[in-house]
Amino acid sequence: MKTVFTTGEAAKICKVSQQTIIRCFDSGQLKGFRVPGSRFRRIPRDQLYAFMRDNGIPTDALDSGKRKVLVVDDDEDLVELIVDALNRDGRFDLRSVNNGFGAGMLIKEFRPDLVVLDVMLPDINGKEVCNLVRSDATMDDVRIICISGMVEQEKIQELRDAGADEFMKKPFDVDQLVTRVCQLLDVETVGVK
């Protein structure tokens, strides 16, 4: 378990900008230390925990150390395949839902780091979910991987314009998806060649 964090790591855990963490550090709100001989700031786990608790920031990301991933697709078999692959990796806290309305609710409640999002949902389309996420400034760091069987370049570009970070065409290799999740979350890829 990690005991000391950089300002960038603390920002990701708290879901705020790195500048906010630096300001809180420099003002004394967030206790830590500077690396001798450099300008780098470091924050001990207990100090980060206290800061999060005192400021009403959920501490579950710090408690588990796992990155949160939400899988949204109405194909139950595919959801199970993706969730199993990410669970085997062991570094992710996972939730899944099979419709856009549920996705909107869970995104606000679960606060995922990344969403694997089917574009063609039974109630609303993935583009609307992307717009929902991107309309909330507190979710600027949420990464979105859209998945779909449709491959019209114009539609893919619309998804990117709506805030999708990545697009993968179905069917895809689930290991490639795991690799892409790791890359987007800046998590070291393990066991994938």
Rosetta blueprint (number, residue, H / E / L):
1 M L
2 K L
3 T L
4 V E
5 F E
6 T E
7 T H
8 G H
9 E H
10 A H
11 A H
12 K H
13 I H
14 C H
15 K L
16 V L
17 S L
18 Q H
19 Q H
20 T H
21 I H
22 I H
23 R H
24 C H
25 F H
26 D H
27 S H
28 G L
29 Q L
30 L L
31 K L
32 G L
33 F E
34 R E
35 V L
36 P L
37 G L
38 S L
39 R L
40 F L
41 R E
42 R E
43 I E
44 P E
45 R H
46 D H
47 Q H
48 L H
49 Y H
50 A H
51 F H
52 M H
53 R H
54 D H
55 N L
56 G L
57 I L
58 P L
59 T L
60 D H
61 A H
62 L H
63 D H
64 S H
65 G L
66 K L
67 R E
68 K E
69 V E
70 L E
71 V E
72 V E
73 D L
74 D L
75 D L
76 E H
77 D H
78 L H
79 V H
80 E H
81 L H
82 I H
83 V H
84 D H
85 A H
86 L H
87 N H
88 R H
89 D H
90 G L
91 R L
92 F E
93 D E
94 L E
95 R E
96 S E
97 V E
98 N L
99 N L
100 G H
101 F H
102 G H
103 A H
104 G H
105 M H
106 L H
107 I H
108 K H
109 E H
110 F H
111 R L
112 P L
113 D L
114 L E
115 V E
116 V E
117 L E
118 D E
119 V L
120 M L
121 L L
122 P L
123 D L
124 I L
125 N L
126 G H
127 K H
128 E H
129 V H
130 C H
131 N H
132 L H
133 V H
134 R H
135 S L
136 D L
137 A H
138 T H
139 M H
140 D L
141 D L
142 V L
143 R E
144 I E
145 I E
146 C E
147 I E
148 S E
149 G L
150 M L
151 V L
152 E L
153 Q H
154 E H
155 K H
156 I H
157 Q H
158 E H
159 L H
160 R H
161 D H
162 A H
163 G L
164 A L
165 D L
166 E E
167 F E
168 M E
169 K E
170 K L
171 P L
172 F L
173 D L
174 V H
175 D H
176 Q H
177 L H
178 V H
179 T H
180 R H
181 V H
182 C H
183 Q H
184 L H
185 L L
186 D L
187 V L
188 E L
189 T L
190 V L
191 G L
192 V L
193 K L
